[in-house]
Amino acid sequence: MPTFLRTSPPRPAPGSALHRLVSRTAAGAALALVGALTLAASPVAAQPTRAAATTDLLARYHHQNLTWKSCLLGPDDATGKELQQAGAQCADVTVPLNYDDPGGRTITVAISRIGATDRHHRVGALLLNGGGPGGQTIGDPPWIRTSMRQVGERYDVVGVDPRFVGRSTPLDCHWPTGSSIRGSGNDRAGFDRATAFAEDLARRCRTYEGDVLPYVTTRNTARDMDVIRAALGERRISYLGYSYGSYLGQVYATMFPGRTDRVVLDGVLSPDRYNPRLLRGTEPANRHALEGWATWAAGRHTTYGLGRTRGAVLAAVDRIQAAAGRTPLPIGDHRVDEQVLPVVVLSGLSQDNDTAYADFAQAVRDLRRAADGHTVTPTPWLAATLDFMLTGADSSYGSVQSAILCGDAAAPRDPETYWRDVQRARAQDPLFGPVTNSIGPCAFWDPPRERPTTIRGDLTALLVNATGDPRTTYEGARTVRRMWPSSRLVTLRGADQHAVYGVFGSTCADTTVNTYLATGQLPPTDVACERSSG
């Protein structure tokens, strides 16, 4: 499912059989979740002679014969079972590690495909990206095909694990965590610990994966997409990208003009805000989402015991943060301090539905009990979130996510820059500000190999966003809508929701997307969907 700077483990989304992350894209997602991108022709477009030569050298990749096989890797492969039940097949696409040296080292990109059943009315291939960056998408075709309803019969729905993700050639920096996102603590000593943590993560990546880090970028992922397009025998591809996947779609459409058909971007990142510090500026949206959850929890005080009013619930969260700042809270086998606690809170705020709210309420109840001195065995969502953050089980996820963000755009290198930003943000929001402005491994990364992409000036595309999205905030979608006059924007009003199509359950939004995928015609005007419309 869609992910954005994930800081917690995958969980099924309402109405989908997917056992992957749609929900909690945490802090990072935003966590990263992002410097600004500006549009100039890509290096390939800017140098036609070199472009033609490069295309010739890529011919063996474009014309490779794909070997389709079962997606099932073994008896415990839940994703493979879902793909098999949906009639999907899988293949590995060979691509160059370095597109400037296509005759050199190669890597593989894993893809899955549910073929069109209505061949007479077939539109073509629909490539998917669920975000992250670094999220797996190979398992997404079944639930996307279901969300597409009858129009899904006219598409080959193709899931892609981008380079170094999931079933593709792996990358792992041997981190002790699945996410680089941490709070900056309550004082300078806490910030210095966060700085040392980030520097260690960067050092580990240089040590274990330094030879490939320069090639772990969005631009290379876009180049891989075009190899996949050609290997599938398609002149053009349609595309559905969530969260970070919305930015990848912008980059692909810029680098390869004329090779897109129908494009849907859901949870839209504005290119002028894409850089390693993606979460900066999301404090108000996350605060709004927290308040919405607190109102929900207050109405269920008899179940969760967190307070009978929104204010009382928010005060309980503040007390937990203060307690974690004094002494780390013992939760099962883990210890939750003032740098981890706010990231847990962020992780609980991206899906606006009863199931996600209940998971988070149970987690806050566990944390409050620990703050009161009780022995706590964490409920499943909190246990999985802490395992993700405080063990190396998902090291590869965090490693790839940071490698992409750091490889795409440079971050400030002076820790004092982050310290000043943290202090300013703390004054506005003591809970979220020290997380969204904190230092990360990109401060200690080598400079990017390529300049950021300058995104094209217009594209016929359908944009989708909720007004309260705490990861890819609504203003980002409005910015891209203004940048692309030929596009249309579907707005889900009144929901603090990250990812809408096929995820939230809005009949209005889902029908608008499916109509576009069926006809290729955008709505005549922007579309507003009320939360209650589905």
Secondary structure, DSSP 4 states (H G I P E B T S, - for coil): --EEB--S--BPPTT----SBSS---BTBTB-----------HHHH-HHHHHHHHHHTHHHHTPPP--B----STT-HHHHHHHHTT-EEEEEEEESSTT-TTS-EEEEEEEEE--S-GGG--EEEEEE-EETT---TT-HHHHHHHTGGGGGGEEEEEEE-TTSTTSSP-----SSS-------SSHHHHHHHHHHHHHHHHHHHHHHTTTGGG-SHHHHHHHHHHHHHHTT-SSEEEEEETHHHHHHHHHHHHSTT-EEEEEEESPPPGGG-SS-TTTT-HHHHHHHHHHHHHHHHTTHHHH-S-SSHHHHHHHHHHHHHHHHHSPEEETTEEE-TTTHHHHHHHT-S--SHHHHHHHHHHHHHHHHHHTT------HHHHHHHHHHHSSTTHHHHHHHHHHHHHHS-----HHHHHHHHHHHHHH-TTTHHHHT---GGGGSPPPSSPPP---S----EEEEETT-SSS-HHHHHHHHHH-TT-EEEEEET---S--TTTT--HHHHHHHHHHHHH----SS-EEEEGGG-
